[in-house]
Amino acid sequence: MGRVAKQPRITIVGVYSPKASRGRLERFIKDHVKGTKTAWAEMGLKATDSGKRLTAIASELRSALGPAALIEALVENADKRFDPGDFVQQDSAQPEGHWQVAWEEVFLTTDGEKVLFHGPAGIPKRRSFRIAFYIHFWKHGAPLLSTYGPVQYPQPTPIPERLWRLAPYALVD
């Protein structure tokens, strides 16, 4: 007799609000700006307006992260249909093509403690893993869709320290 494959399942581990911990958000922004300044110096860039640009980057990060949410999901028994791009927040006020989709996907071990790789390089070879991603303009209560259908999610909480490290935000170009 053949084995019955377990059905794929997605469980939302957490919905995390960057603005729920203003102090930690500001520390992330400060560290990001400092890293950018260092990278520019290493490339030999000495733009006279770099201070203005760094201030603008800090402002852009605040604007982008304020209404965003970091979603962490446990994916079990993923099959070939799984696509991180299928994580979409439905918004009845917008046409479907304008709904918010997963951004800056990071694949993690099932315990959420280590990075497997950063997307969009495909999906892990293992059938079970976690994925963390941002949704811009998060609307709590609006449906969150996935490859396998709508998923339930908890109330937003502050981003855990491990995810500030493992799944850092990058600005939209």
N, C-alpha and C positions, 0 to 999 in steps of 0.2 A: 504494500500500500504506500502511496505517495505521502510526503509530508505536506501539511497545510501551512502555507506561509502566513506569518503574523501580519496583520493589517498595519499599514503606516499610521503613525499617530504624532500629532504635534501638541505639546503642552507649553503654554506660555508660562515661563518661570517668573518673569517679572516685567513690568512696565516701569521704566525709570525716568524720572524727570530731572534734567540737568539743573533746572532752577530751584528744585526742592532743597538744595543745599547751596545757597548763594556764595558762601565762603569757598567751598570746594570748586564751584564753577569759576570763580575769579582766580583761584590758584591755577586751574587748568589753563585759563586764558593767558595768565602771566607766563607760565612755563612754555606755552605754545609760541608766544611772541618772542620770548628769550631764545628758544630753539631756532626760530626763523631768523632772528638777528645773527646768531652764530653761524647758521648755514650760509647766509648772505656774505658774511665776512670771510668764510672759508672759500667761497667762490670768487673772492676778490671784488665784490660789488661794494662800491662806496658812493652810492647815490646820495646826493645832497638832501633829498626829500625822504630818506629812509625812515626817519622818525615819524613823519606824517603817515607814511604807508603802514608802519607798525601800529600806529594808533588806529588807523582804518581797519586793519586786520582784527584788532581786539574788538572793535565795534561790530564788525561783520560776524564774529564768533558769537557775541552776545545776542545779536539779532537772530541768527540762525538757531542757536541752541535754546533760546527762550521758549519758543512754541514747539520745540521738538521733543520726541521721546526716544529713549533707547529701549528696544525690545530684546528680551532674551528668551529663546525658545529651545525646548528639548525636542529633538526630532528622533523618533524611534521607528525602526524598520523602514527607513526611507527606501523608495524604489526608484526606478529610472525616470519616473515622472517628476520627482522633486525638483523644484526650481526656486531659488531664493527670490527671483524676480516676481514670483506669484504672491509674495507678501505685499498686500495692497490695503490701504485703508479707504473703504468706500465713503464717498461724500456726496450725498444727494443734492447738494447745492452746486456741484461741479459736473461737467461731462466726464464720462468714464476715463477718457484719455488724460484727464487732469488730476486724477486721484493720486495721492501720495504713495510712493513705493519704497521698498527697502533701499537704504543708502549705506554704504561703507560696511558691507557684510563681513563678519569675522566668524570663522568656524572654530569652535572650541571642543575640548574633550567633554564627555558626558557629565563630568563633575563641574565643568565651567572654570577650571583652574589653569588650563594651558591652551595656547593658540595652536590649532592645527595648521591653518593658513588663512590669509586674508583673501576675500573674494575679489573679483569674479572669476577666479581660476577654475571654476567647476564646483564639484561637491566632493566631500570626503569619500574615500573608497569604503570606509566602514558604514554600516547601516544605521548606526545610532550616534548622535553627536548633538552639540548645542550650536546654535547660531545666534549672534547678536548683531543688531542692525538698528539704524536710526530711521524714524519716520518724521519728516518735516510737517509742521502745522498739525500736530497730533490733536485729535478731537476725541476726548475720552467719551466712551459710550457708542461711538460710531463703529460699525462692523470692521473687523480685521480679517481679511481673506488670506487663504493660503492655497497651495497646490491641492490640498485634500479637503478644502472647504473652509467655512468660517471657523474661527477659533475664539474661545472665551479668554478673557484676560482680567487680571486683578487691578486694583486701584494703584495709581502711580505712587512710587516711593523714591527716595533719593538713590542716585546711582551708587552701587557698591564700589568701594575703592579698587577692587580687582578689575572691574570693568573700565574704570578711568584709565587704567594701565593697558589692559588687553584689547579694548575696543575704543581707542581714541577717535574723536570726531575730526574730520577733514572738511574744510570749506568746499562748497560747490564751486566749480570754476565758472 
